[in-house]
């Protein structure tokens, strides 16, 4: 973009040459769009800002002292309007916290990791104190939850009707061990 050429087009537009004004708009609009978008505005707001800039030029066309500085003047008007629009948008949008949900670090804290490790260690220590049969039943049900009682019966070689009651007794023993009850006898 040649500043002198832009100045000549502005002078012609001041004199009423509509084609010169159209040429200014064609050549400088992409630059003004870039300036508006660089200020963080969305497409719709950028469109409004660029339109405002051209309207400001039309209102002030006779006041511009240095036609060769037109491009800089338009860029400055665009930036100022973009800043105003951005400030207004920030003031109008309430923040409910949902926008920041993705920014939160949801990974476990060191305390969470330590607590989980302690809980797992206590569980496995208590589980190891149960009889082999109870360990088999609880492990099978925990790690193969998709199995039916019929399939568990075949896998563990236990009567199908005995699985539920045995599981219940094993869980009671495990709970007792975890809450400080009496140790299980194998």
N, C-alpha and C positions, 0 to 999 in steps of 0.2 A: 504494500500500500504506500503510495507516494503521497506525502503530506501536502505537497504543492498542488497535486492533482485534486486531492480531496478539498483543498481550499478553493480551487477554481469551480468545482462542482457546487460547493456551498454558495459561492458568490452568484452562480447562475440560478440556483434554487431561490436565493433571496430575491432575485430579479423576476421570479415567477416561472422559471423553466422547470416544469413538472418532471420531465425526463431526467434532469440532473439530480433531483431529489430521489427519484426511483433508483437511479444508479448508486447513489450514496447508500440507500437502504440495502440494495442487493449486495454491495461489496462489504459493508460494515456489519451487517446483521450476524454473520457467522462469528465474527470476533466478539460481538456483544453477548451472544449466546454463551460462548466459551467463558467470558468473564463472569456472567451470572451463575453458570454451573460451577465454576471454580470457587464460588462463595458458599457452596454447599446446598444450593437450592434444587428442588426437584424440577421436572420438566415443565409442569404447569406454572409454577411460580417463576421460573426463568422466562417463560413466554410473557407473563405479565410484566416482568421487569424490563425486558427488551422493548415491549410496546410502550411502557411508561417513558423509557429513554427517548424513543422517537417522538412521542408527544411533547416531551420537554424541549426537544430540539425545535419543534415547530413553534412552540410558544416563545422560545428565546432566540429564534434564528437571527433576529436583527440585533441582539445584544452581544453576540459572540464577536469579540474584538479582533482575535487573530484567527482567521479562517484556516490557516495552515496547521493550527493546533486542534482542529476539529476532532480528530481521532482520540487524542488524549482527553479532550473534554467529554466525549461520549463514553469513554471507558470509565472516567471518574463518576459521571452521573449513574452509570450502570452499577458500579460498585456500591455507591451510597444507597441506591434504591434496593439493591440486593441485601445489604446489611439491615436496612429498615424492615424489609419483608421478613428476613430471618428472625430478627428480634421480636417482631409482632407474632410470628408463628410460635416461637418459644413461649411467649407470654400467654398465648391462647390455649396451648395444649397442656392439660393437667397431667401430671406424672403419677401413675398409679402403682408403679413398681413392677408391673408385668413386663414392661419393656426391658427391664434390667435382669429379668430372671435368667436369660441366657448368659449374662455376664458373670453370674455368681459361680464360684468354684464349688462344684458339688462333690468333689473328690473327698474321701474320708480324711479327717484330720489325723495327726499322729496319735492323739488320744483315742479316737475311734478305732484306729488300727490296733492299738495296744489292748483296748478293751475287748475287741473281737478276738484277738489272738488268745487272751486269757480265757475267754468264754469257751473257745474251741478246745483249748488245752484241758480245761475242767471237764468238758463234755467227754472228750476222748479218754481221759483218765477214769472217769466214772464208768463209761461204757466198757472199758477193759476189765473192770471189777465184776461185771455180770457174767453169768454162765455162758459157755460157748453157744448154746442153743438160743439164748436171748440175744446175743450179739449177732448171730446169723439172721434171726427174724427182723431185728431193728435195722440192720444194714440193708437187707433185701428190700424192706419197705421204704427206707429212706432213699436208696439209690436206684431202685427199680419201681417207682410209684405206678407205672403203667400196667404192672402185672395184676391180674385178677387173683382172687383167693385160690381158685382152681390151679392157676399157674404157679403160685407160691407154694401150694401144697405139693405139687410135683417136684419143684425145685428143691424144697427143704425136706421132703419126705416126711411131711406132717399131715395128719388128717385135716381136710378142709375146714371142718367145724371147730377145730382146735386152734386155728391160727388167731382168730379174734381174741379169745380169752387169754392165750399165751402172750400175745402182743400187749394186752392190757396189763397183765401181771409184770411183764418186763418193763413197761413204762413206769409203773408204780415203783418198782425197785430203782430204776434209774432216777426218778424224781427224788426218791428218798436219799440216794447217794449224793445228788447235787445240792440238796437242801440241808445236808449234814446229818442225815438219818443213819441208821445202822448199816454196816457194810454187808454186802450180799455174800452168801456162802455158795460156793460153786458146787 
